[in-house]
């Protein structure tokens, strides 16, 4: 599928979606959101078992395109409506997708661009990539799930510092702080993300989806409720073909051949 603001590339069992407005550092427009929704539908329809989200050119994304003709302007713009229409559904969708979603972040990830990346399950960034909570420079509140992700992953002190100062956080520092999975050499970001997606595509996809749900729930509920969730999710995982195959492969001393069910 070739569309104007994103690229969708089907690979062997996994897909890559590239935000593709390199001359505008892949800033999000309403049209890009529409095309992203179609691409994410396609990931599911194609039965993909992992997804890489990245940006074309020298950045991941500079966030909302402040010059987009569909961006609310005027004396009393309703930015909440933009979030409700575009960003909240996007980050909810990424979290709900029943497959691992990997963000490959190079260059700048600013504003909503940073927080869409951080909504992904696994974030791989270049050591010199920059996550910028640019909102403070505009008099805005971090959005696209950023207040949740930053506060939960980093605690209130670092979340508050990043949000109020809009200081860039490098990929190296983000990994050291536990905000992202891994920082790699700048020229290795996409190769590492692609390799991980290819490995995930051969993995126990159903088990991954249930694991994703378990880790997400742990951000929201207490220990006892989480034990109950683990029980329910493990019950489901234990009834998959991949669990049966995993045990069989172990006993037969061979690599498992997971089918994703
Ligand atoms: C851009 C943008 C951009 C348009 C670069 N828009 N054109 C708010 C409201 C409601 C709902 C949703 O969410 C949000 C949250 C947000 O995301 S608000 C936006 C947050 N992002 C920013 O404030 C970042 C603005 N951009 C920058 O500060 C710089 O561009 C950075 C520091 C990212 C990169 O700087 P440079 O490397 O010097 O590149 P540049 O500034 O020359 O940008 C290249 C081009 O991209 C340039 O266009 P031009 O036609 O002049 O070459 C920029 O105007 C354009 N661009 N970000 N967000």
Boltz pocket constraint, residues with backbone or C-beta under 6 A from the ligand:
constraints:
  - pocket:
      binder: B
      contacts: [[A, 22], [A, 23], [A, 24], [A, 25], [A, 27], [A, 62], [A, 63], [A, 64], [A, 65], [A, 66], [A, 67], [A, 79], [A, 80], [A, 82], [A, 83], [A, 87], [A, 108], [A, 110], [A, 111], [A, 112], [A, 113], [A, 134], [A, 135], [A, 138], [A, 140], [A, 141], [A, 143]]
      max_distance: 6.0
